[in-house]
Amino acid sequence: MDIIFEEISIKTNGEDDMIDITDDLAKILNKSGMKKGLLTSFIPGSTAALTTIEYEPGLKSDFPSAMDRLIPKNIPYEHDLTWHDGNGHSHVKASMIGPSLIIPFKNGRLTLGTWQQVVLLEMDTHSRSRRINIQMMGE
């Protein structure tokens, strides 16, 4: 079994930015030459997340609206009282979604559904330079 590590760098536009990284992951997998195994993606940081979604305009609008209903910006957060940076809601949102995904692959292809894409979700209140760590285990 081989283990390969790669990294993706992405510049985000700030809060509610949703970036499709599916093709980036597929290219990394293809370059590896691996045919079956697991691809793990992980984003260091506490105000961004990774998930899957059907990456289309309606859901790109619906998802941040739903998150705002669940975790509103305009309520008090202890984090903001401590750090005065106004992104307490960003930390809560990111922790609810999570920083990582594990995707099986076979025949050299990610086993995603037809309408399923992998996305980086920027939750912080300003643009950021993000790194996504990719580790593949397989053969």
C-alpha positions as CSV (number, residue, x, y, z in Angstrom):
1,M,0.0,0.0,0.0
2,D,1.3,3.5,-0.9
3,I,0.7,6.8,0.8
4,I,0.9,10.0,-1.1
5,F,0.6,13.6,0.2
6,E,-0.3,16.6,-1.9
7,E,-1.6,20.1,-1.2
8,I,-3.9,22.5,-2.9
9,S,-3.7,26.3,-2.4
10,I,-6.9,28.4,-2.9
11,K,-7.7,32.1,-2.4
12,T,-11.2,32.6,-1.2
13,N,-13.5,35.7,-1.5
14,G,-14.6,35.6,2.2
15,E,-17.7,34.5,4.0
16,D,-20.1,32.2,2.0
17,D,-17.6,31.6,-0.7
18,M,-18.2,28.0,-2.0
19,I,-15.4,26.6,-4.3
20,D,-15.7,23.4,-6.2
21,I,-12.5,21.4,-5.7
22,T,-13.6,18.1,-7.3
23,D,-11.5,18.5,-10.5
24,D,-8.5,19.4,-8.4
25,L,-8.9,16.2,-6.3
26,A,-9.4,14.1,-9.5
27,K,-6.3,15.5,-11.1
28,I,-4.2,14.7,-8.0
29,L,-5.6,11.2,-7.9
30,N,-4.9,10.7,-11.6
31,K,-1.3,12.0,-11.2
32,S,-0.8,9.5,-8.4
33,G,-1.5,6.5,-10.6
34,M,-3.3,4.8,-7.8
35,K,-6.3,2.7,-8.8
36,K,-8.1,1.9,-5.5
37,G,-8.0,3.2,-2.0
38,L,-9.0,6.3,0.1
39,L,-8.5,10.0,-0.5
40,T,-8.6,12.1,2.6
41,S,-8.9,15.9,2.3
42,F,-8.3,18.2,5.3
43,I,-8.4,21.9,5.6
44,P,-6.2,23.4,8.4
45,G,-7.9,26.2,10.2
46,S,-11.1,26.7,12.2
47,T,-13.2,28.9,9.9
48,A,-13.4,26.8,6.8
49,A,-14.9,23.5,6.0
50,L,-15.2,20.7,3.4
51,T,-18.3,18.9,2.3
52,T,-20.1,17.6,-0.7
53,I,-23.1,19.2,-2.5
54,E,-24.6,19.5,-5.9
55,Y,-22.7,22.5,-7.0
56,E,-25.3,24.5,-8.8
57,P,-26.6,28.1,-8.5
58,G,-29.7,27.3,-6.5
59,L,-27.8,25.3,-3.8
60,K,-24.9,27.8,-3.8
61,S,-27.5,30.3,-2.7
62,D,-29.6,28.0,-0.5
63,F,-26.7,26.6,1.6
64,P,-25.4,29.9,3.1
65,S,-29.0,31.0,3.7
66,A,-29.7,27.8,5.6
67,M,-26.5,28.2,7.6
68,D,-27.4,31.8,8.5
69,R,-30.8,30.5,9.8
70,L,-29.1,27.8,11.9
71,I,-26.2,29.9,13.1
72,P,-27.0,33.6,12.8
73,K,-24.4,36.3,12.7
74,N,-26.3,38.9,14.7
75,I,-26.4,37.2,18.1
76,P,-23.8,37.3,20.8
77,Y,-20.9,34.9,20.7
78,E,-18.4,34.5,23.6
79,H,-15.6,34.2,21.0
80,D,-16.4,37.7,19.8
81,L,-16.4,39.1,23.4
82,T,-12.9,37.5,23.9
83,W,-11.3,38.3,20.6
84,H,-13.4,41.2,19.2
85,D,-13.0,39.8,15.7
86,G,-16.7,39.3,14.8
87,N,-16.3,35.8,13.5
88,G,-17.6,33.7,16.3
89,H,-20.4,32.5,14.0
90,S,-17.7,31.5,11.4
91,H,-16.1,29.2,13.9
92,V,-19.4,27.6,14.9
93,K,-20.4,27.1,11.2
94,A,-17.1,25.5,10.3
95,S,-17.1,23.2,13.2
96,M,-20.7,22.0,12.4
97,I,-19.6,21.0,8.9
98,G,-16.1,19.8,9.6
99,P,-12.6,20.1,8.2
100,S,-12.2,16.8,6.4
101,L,-13.7,14.3,4.0
102,I,-12.7,10.7,3.1
103,I,-13.6,9.6,-0.4
104,P,-13.1,6.0,-1.6
105,F,-11.7,5.6,-5.1
106,K,-11.6,2.6,-7.5
107,N,-10.5,2.2,-11.0
108,G,-8.5,5.5,-10.5
109,R,-11.7,7.5,-10.0
110,L,-13.4,9.1,-7.0
111,T,-16.6,7.2,-6.1
112,L,-18.8,10.4,-6.0
113,G,-22.4,10.4,-7.1
114,T,-23.4,11.8,-10.4
115,W,-24.4,15.2,-9.0
116,Q,-22.0,15.2,-6.1
117,Q,-19.1,17.6,-5.9
118,V,-16.5,18.4,-3.2
119,V,-16.5,22.0,-2.0
120,L,-14.5,24.2,0.2
121,L,-16.7,26.4,2.3
122,E,-15.2,29.7,3.5
123,M,-16.9,30.8,6.7
124,D,-14.6,33.6,7.8
125,T,-15.6,37.2,7.4
126,H,-12.8,38.1,5.0
127,S,-10.9,36.6,2.1
128,R,-8.3,34.0,3.0
129,S,-5.5,32.0,1.5
130,R,-6.4,28.4,2.2
131,R,-4.4,25.1,2.0
132,I,-6.1,21.8,1.6
133,N,-4.0,18.8,2.5
134,I,-4.7,15.7,0.4
135,Q,-3.5,12.2,1.5
136,M,-4.1,9.1,-0.6
137,M,-3.7,5.6,0.7
138,G,-4.0,2.8,-1.8
139,E,-2.5,0.9,-4.6
